[in-house]
Amino acid sequence: MTENDKKISFRRVLEVIKELLGWRFFPFITAIWILACYYLGWDLVGIYFVCIIGIAMVLTLKDLTPVVPHILFFNVLVSCQNSPLNFDGVVGSTFYTQTAVIAQIAVLVVLLIAAIIARLVITGKKAKFTPNATFWSICALAVAFLLNGFGSENYTIKNLLYAAVFGAILLVIFVLIKSNSSLTEENFKSIAWGFVAFSALLVFELVMKYITDFDKVFVDGHIEKTGFLMGWGVWNNLGAYISICIPPVCILAAKYKHGYAFLLYAAALVACAFLSGSRQAMLGSSFAFAVSGIALIIKSRARLINSIIIGVILAAVIIVLIVKWDAILSILDRLLSNIFDDNGNYLGNGRMRLIKLALDYFKANPLCGSGFYSEFESFELTGMTGNLIPTFAHNTIMEILGTCGVFGIGAYVCHRVVTVIDFLKQPTQNKYFIAMSLATLLFICLFDNYIFYILPTMAYAALLPFATGKPQ
């Protein structure tokens, strides 16, 4: 074989790899791989896979849209066998504290970062990135976060480091995806298929919990949410991730002749969110399905059938409410048992204490807040991240107000307003569904902290260009 023949063979292999990585159904391969690793306890194998595939995507694909759904799978890599999660007397595994494990993960992360930097350099040389208002609002937010806790009594260098990582993730991933992706019809469908694959993984793990641990997740005729310890998270994580999948899935419900099948799947996802036992997911999934359903009634290829299905679902819900009202009141009483006290005062399962504490931190240092590592009276589950991720106020607005002060909340409000304006400049149905996925995440973040958990931050930054960019 001549040197020229070798080059031709290499190019052919490279083209096959690029075709595979860019295939809209590749996320299903990833989902199957991650599920296998999850149940076998092969965490490192799963981590190697997502990192190596991520590196290959960043370095070989011309359009980086496939990276968007791939990022989702970074959130579900930790198995139950190796989870460091401590909860209800169960001591977490020490797997992720082993030097060999930390070293391997560190090398993979460094290589992934190097690949991203290399792609950004190439992007810069080709002058492919055009800043928009959303980009500048992220810059302002990153700067404001860097100032978190500045001048406060308990300021620590960790405040600066955490803010730097958080801001860098927002900026780098946003720029990477915005400058190397096109907002085409096919790309939106690819993202939607990625969410189908990701949600299928979540549903499978949920169903397996009911099959293998039924006595733990269903007790005395009620769903026991504390039975949903997933290794990579708990019931709230499971329910929240299912909820944000609903609007993107509805892209396929709008675009295909038999899209009603995806509408039915979206309805099934709402049911799964309820079955997770997460109250915030119950609210979030209901919101996601409502805003998606309205869009499908207004415009979709199978508009009539979609409208009929939504009407039947709504009628069924009303009938169940009427027929099973007493049982529903009993369920609501259980769900709201630690949300309000006997006098009707809001407790929020301890969240009111955290909100008051956030206000106290704001009053102590109004301009820059008391810093991300302020000690909240937290009911955080311990052991998952050690001291790397700070405790939170379980409400995005109060969190930023208490830890970043006026500068932080001002930058965040600016960011929110600007993203809405950029969306409204050239609104499309595809952009709407992605925007509603982000809106669902932000809505749930009024009760929890996902946007600050780094891995969900990556997904937020990757989806943002598809909600605020110019469609092609």
C-alpha positions in Angstrom: 0.0 0.0 0.0 1.4 3.4 -1.0 1.5 6.4 1.2 -1.2 7.9 -0.9 -3.4 4.8 -0.4 -2.9 5.0 3.3 -4.0 8.6 3.4 -7.1 7.7 1.3 -7.9 4.9 3.7 -7.5 7.1 6.7 -9.8 9.7 5.2 -12.4 7.1 4.6 -12.2 5.8 8.2 -12.4 9.4 9.4 -15.5 10.1 7.3 -17.2 6.9 8.6 -16.4 8.0 12.2 -17.7 11.5 11.5 -20.9 10.1 10.0 -21.4 7.9 13.0 -20.8 10.7 15.5 -23.1 13.0 13.6 -25.9 10.4 13.2 -29.1 11.6 14.9 -29.6 8.2 16.5 -26.0 8.0 18.0 -27.4 9.2 21.4 -29.2 5.9 21.6 -25.9 4.1 21.4 -24.6 6.3 24.2 -27.7 5.7 26.3 -27.3 1.9 26.0 -23.6 2.1 26.8 -24.2 4.3 29.9 -27.0 2.0 31.1 -24.8 -1.1 30.8 -22.0 0.7 32.7 -24.5 1.9 35.3 -25.8 -1.5 36.2 -22.5 -3.2 36.0 -20.8 -0.6 38.1 -18.3 0.2 35.4 -18.2 4.0 36.1 -14.8 4.5 34.6 -15.7 2.8 31.4 -18.7 5.1 31.0 -16.6 8.1 31.8 -14.0 7.1 29.3 -16.7 6.6 26.7 -18.4 10.0 27.1 -15.1 11.9 27.3 -13.4 10.2 24.3 -16.6 10.6 22.2 -16.8 14.2 23.3 -13.2 14.8 22.3 -13.8 13.1 18.9 -16.9 15.2 18.3 -15.2 18.5 19.1 -12.2 17.8 16.9 -13.8 16.1 13.9 -17.3 17.4 13.4 -17.8 20.5 11.3 -21.2 21.2 13.0 -21.1 20.6 16.7 -24.9 20.1 17.2 -24.4 16.4 18.3 -22.4 17.7 21.2 -25.5 19.3 22.7 -27.4 16.0 23.5 -24.1 14.3 24.3 -23.5 16.7 27.2 -26.7 15.5 28.8 -25.2 12.1 29.5 -22.5 13.6 31.7 -25.2 14.0 34.3 -26.0 10.2 34.8 -22.6 8.5 34.9 -22.3 7.5 38.6 -23.6 4.0 39.4 -25.3 3.0 42.7 -22.4 0.7 43.5 -19.9 3.5 43.4 -21.9 6.5 44.4 -20.4 8.6 47.2 -24.0 9.6 48.2 -24.6 9.4 51.9 -28.3 9.3 52.8 -30.6 7.9 55.5 -27.8 6.0 57.3 -26.3 4.6 54.1 -22.6 5.4 53.8 -21.5 6.2 50.3 -18.7 4.4 48.4 -15.1 5.6 48.5 -14.6 4.7 44.8 -14.3 8.3 43.7 -11.8 9.2 46.4 -9.3 6.6 45.1 -6.1 8.2 43.7 -6.1 6.1 40.6 -9.7 6.9 39.8 -9.2 10.7 40.4 -6.1 10.6 38.3 -7.8 8.9 35.3 -10.8 11.3 35.5 -8.5 14.3 35.7 -6.5 13.2 32.6 -9.7 12.8 30.7 -11.0 16.2 31.7 -7.7 17.8 30.8 -7.8 16.2 27.4 -11.4 17.2 26.8 -10.6 20.8 27.8 -7.5 20.8 25.5 -9.8 19.6 22.6 -12.3 22.4 23.3 -9.5 25.0 23.5 -8.1 23.7 20.2 -11.5 24.0 18.5 -11.9 27.5 19.9 -8.6 28.5 18.5 -9.6 27.2 15.1 -12.9 28.9 15.4 -11.1 32.2 16.2 -8.8 31.9 13.2 -11.8 31.4 10.9 -13.6 34.4 12.6 -16.7 32.3 12.9 -18.0 33.7 16.2 -20.2 36.8 16.2 -21.1 38.0 19.7 -24.7 38.7 20.4 -26.4 40.3 23.3 -26.8 37.0 25.1 -23.0 36.5 25.0 -22.4 39.9 26.5 -25.0 39.2 29.2 -23.1 36.0 30.1 -19.9 38.0 30.3 -21.5 40.4 32.7 -22.9 37.5 34.8 -19.5 35.9 34.9 -17.8 39.1 36.1 -20.5 39.7 38.7 -20.1 36.1 40.0 -16.3 36.6 40.3 -17.1 39.4 42.8 -19.2 37.1 44.9 -18.5 37.6 48.6 -15.9 40.3 48.0 -15.5 42.3 51.2 -17.6 39.8 53.3 -16.5 38.6 56.7 -15.9 35.0 55.7 -14.6 35.5 52.2 -12.5 32.5 50.9 -10.5 31.9 47.7 -12.9 29.1 47.0 -15.5 31.7 46.1 -13.3 33.0 43.3 -12.4 29.6 42.0 -15.9 28.3 41.9 -17.2 31.4 40.2 -14.3 31.2 37.7 -15.2 27.6 36.8 -18.9 28.4 36.6 -18.4 31.5 34.4 -15.8 29.7 32.2 -18.2 26.8 31.6 -21.1 29.2 30.6 -18.9 31.3 28.3 -16.8 28.5 26.7 -19.6 26.1 25.9 -21.9 28.9 24.7 -19.2 30.2 22.3 -18.2 26.7 21.2 -21.8 25.7 20.3 -22.9 29.1 18.9 -20.0 29.5 16.6 -19.9 25.9 15.3 -23.6 25.0 15.0 -26.4 26.0 12.6 -30.0 26.5 13.7 -31.4 24.3 10.9 -34.5 22.1 10.9 -32.4 19.0 10.8 -30.2 20.1 13.7 -33.2 20.8 15.9 -34.5 17.3 15.1 -31.1 15.9 16.1 -31.3 17.6 19.4 -34.9 16.3 19.9 -33.8 12.7 19.2 -31.0 13.2 21.7 -33.5 14.1 24.3 -35.6 11.1 23.4 -32.6 8.9 24.0 -31.7 10.6 27.3 -35.2 10.5 28.6 -35.5 6.8 27.6 -32.5 6.1 29.8 -34.1 7.9 32.7 -37.4 6.1 32.2 -35.7 2.8 32.1 -33.9 3.4 35.4 -37.2 4.6 36.9 -39.0 1.5 35.8 -36.2 -0.7 37.0 -36.4 1.0 40.5 -40.1 0.0 40.6 -39.3 -3.5 39.5 -36.3 -4.2 41.7 -37.1 -2.0 44.8 -40.9 -1.8 44.8 -41.1 -2.2 48.6 -38.8 0.8 49.0 -40.4 3.2 46.4 -44.0 2.3 47.2 -44.9 2.2 50.9 -48.4 2.0 52.4 -50.1 2.9 49.2 -47.9 6.0 48.5 -44.8 6.7 46.5 -41.8 6.9 48.8 -39.5 9.3 47.0 -36.5 8.5 49.3 -36.4 5.1 47.6 -35.1 6.8 44.4 -31.4 6.9 45.0 -30.0 6.7 41.6 -26.2 6.8 42.2 -25.9 10.0 40.2 -28.6 11.8 42.1 -32.0 11.4 43.9 -35.7 11.7 43.1 -35.5 15.4 42.4 -32.6 15.0 39.9 -34.5 12.2 38.2 -37.8 14.1 38.0 -36.1 17.4 36.9 -34.1 15.7 34.1 -37.3 14.0 32.8 -39.2 17.3 32.9 -36.7 19.2 30.8 -36.9 16.5 28.1 -40.6 17.1 27.4 -40.5 20.3 25.2 -37.6 19.0 22.9 -39.4 15.7 22.4 -42.4 17.8 21.2 -40.3 19.1 18.4 -40.7 15.7 16.8 -44.4 15.8 17.6 -44.7 19.0 15.6 -42.6 17.9 12.6 -43.5 14.4 11.7 -46.6 13.0 10.0 -47.1 10.6 12.9 -45.8 13.1 15.5 -48.7 12.2 17.8 -46.6 9.2 18.9 -44.1 11.6 20.4 -46.9 13.6 22.0 -48.0 10.4 23.7 -44.4 9.8 24.7 -44.2 13.3 26.2 -47.4 12.6 28.2 -45.7 9.4 29.4 -42.8 11.5 30.5 -45.1 13.6 32.6 -46.4 10.4 34.3 -42.9 9.3 34.9 -42.0 12.7 36.5 -45.0 12.2 38.9 -43.9 8.6 39.6 -40.5 9.9 40.7 -42.2 11.3 43.8 -40.5 14.7 43.2 -42.9 17.6 43.9 -40.8 20.1 41.9 -40.8 17.6 39.0 -44.6 17.3 39.2 -44.9 21.1 38.8 -42.1 21.3 36.2 -43.4 18.5 34.0 -46.9 19.9 34.1 -45.6 23.3 33.1 -43.5 21.7 30.3 -46.3 19.7 28.9 -48.8 22.6 29.0 -46.6 25.1 27.1 -45.6 22.4 24.6 -49.2 21.3 24.1 -50.4 24.8 23.4 -47.7 25.1 20.7 -48.7 21.8 19.1 -52.4 22.9 19.0 -51.4 26.1 17.3 -49.0 24.6 14.8 -48.0 21.0 14.0 -48.0 18.6 11.1 -50.5 16.3 12.8 -52.3 19.2 14.4 -55.8 17.7 14.4 -54.7 14.4 16.0 -52.4 16.2 18.5 -55.3 18.5 19.4 -57.6 15.5 20.0 -55.0 13.7 22.1 -54.4 16.8 24.3 -58.2 17.3 24.6 -58.6 13.6 25.7 -55.7 13.9 28.2 -57.3 17.1 29.6 -60.7 15.5 29.9 -59.2 12.4 31.5 -57.5 14.5 34.1 -60.7 16.4 34.9 -62.7 13.1 35.2 -60.1 11.6 37.5 -60.1 14.8 39.7 -63.9 14.5 40.0 -64.2 10.7 40.5 -61.1 10.3 42.8 -61.3 13.7 44.6 -61.1 12.2 48.1 -58.1 10.1 47.2 -56.4 13.1 45.5 -57.0 15.2 48.6 -55.3 12.5 50.6 -52.3 12.5 48.2 -52.2 16.3 48.3 -52.3 16.3 52.1 -49.3 14.0 52.1 -47.4 16.0 49.5 -48.0 19.3 51.3 -47.3 17.9 54.8 -44.0 19.7 55.2 -44.7 22.6 52.9 -47.1 24.5 55.2 -47.4 24.5 59.0 -50.7 24.1 60.9 -51.3 27.8 60.6 -50.9 27.8 56.8 -47.4 29.5 56.9 -45.1 28.5 54.1 -42.2 26.3 55.2 -41.2 24.8 51.8 -39.7 21.7 53.5 -37.1 23.9 55.1 -36.7 26.3 52.1 -38.1 29.2 54.0 -35.3 29.1 56.5 -32.8 29.1 53.6 -34.5 32.1 52.0 -34.4 34.0 55.2 -30.8 33.1 55.6 -30.0 34.3 52.1 -31.7 37.6 52.9 -29.5 37.9 56.0 -26.4 37.3 53.9 -27.6 40.0 51.5 -28.1 42.5 54.3 -24.6 41.8 55.6 -22.9 42.7 52.3 -25.5 44.2 49.9 -23.1 44.9 47.0 -21.3 41.5 46.6 -23.2 39.2 48.9 -21.6 36.8 51.3 -20.1 34.5 48.7 -21.0 31.1 47.2 -19.5 29.3 50.2 -21.7 30.9 52.8 -22.9 28.3 55.1 -26.6 27.8 54.5 -28.7 25.9 57.0 -28.8 23.2 54.4 -30.7 19.9 54.0 -28.3 19.0 51.2 -27.5 15.4 50.7 -23.9 15.0 51.8 -21.1 13.0 50.2 -22.0 13.6 46.5 -19.4 16.3 45.9 -17.8 16.7 49.3 -16.9 20.4 49.8 -16.4 21.1 46.1 -19.9 22.3 45.4 -21.2 24.7 48.0 -24.6 24.5 49.8 -27.4 26.6 48.3 -30.6 28.5 49.1 -32.7 26.2 46.9 -33.9 29.2 44.9 -31.9 30.7 42.1 -33.0 34.3 42.7 -32.4 34.2 46.5 -29.1 32.2 46.0 -27.7 35.0 43.8 -29.1 37.8 45.9 -27.5 36.3 49.1 -24.2 35.2 47.7 -23.5 37.8 44.9 -25.5 40.8 46.1 -26.7 43.7 44.0 -24.1 43.1 41.3 -25.0 39.4 41.0 -28.8 39.8 40.9 -28.5 42.8 38.6 -26.4 40.8 36.1 -28.7 37.8 36.3 -31.9 39.9 35.6 -30.0 41.5 32.7 -29.1 38.0 31.4 -32.7 36.8 31.7 -34.1 39.9 29.9 -31.5 39.8 27.1 -32.1 36.0 26.4 -35.8 36.7 26.1 -35.2 39.6 23.7 -32.8 37.5 21.6 -35.4 34.8 21.4 -38.1 37.2 20.3 -36.0 38.8 17.6 -36.5 35.8 15.3 -38.9 33.4 17.1 -39.6 30.0 15.6 -41.4 27.0 16.9 -38.1 25.0 17.1 -36.5 27.8 19.2 -39.6 27.9 21.3 -39.4 24.3 22.3 -35.7 24.6 23.3 -36.5 27.8 25.2 -39.3 26.0 27.0 -36.9 23.3 28.0 -34.7 26.0 29.5 -37.7 27.7 31.1 -38.7 24.4 32.7 -35.2 24.1 34.2 -35.2 27.6 35.5 -38.7 27.1 36.9 -37.6 24.0 38.8 -34.6 26.0 39.9 -36.9 28.2 42.0 -37.1 25.1 44.3 -33.6 23.6 43.8 -30.1 24.4 42.6 -29.4 22.5 39.3 -28.2 25.6 37.4 -25.3 25.7 39.9 -24.3 22.0 39.8 -21.8 22.4 36.9 -23.0 19.5 34.8 -26.5 20.9 34.3 -24.8 24.3 33.8 -23.0 22.7 30.7 -26.4 21.6 29.3 -27.9 25.1 29.9 -25.0 26.8 28.1 -25.2 24.3 25.2 -28.9 24.8 24.6 -28.9 28.5 25.0 -27.6 29.2 21.4 -30.5 27.2 20.0 -33.0 29.4 21.9 -31.4 32.7 21.2 -29.6 32.4 17.9 -30.6 33.2 14.3 -32.4 30.3 12.6 -31.3 29.2 9.2 
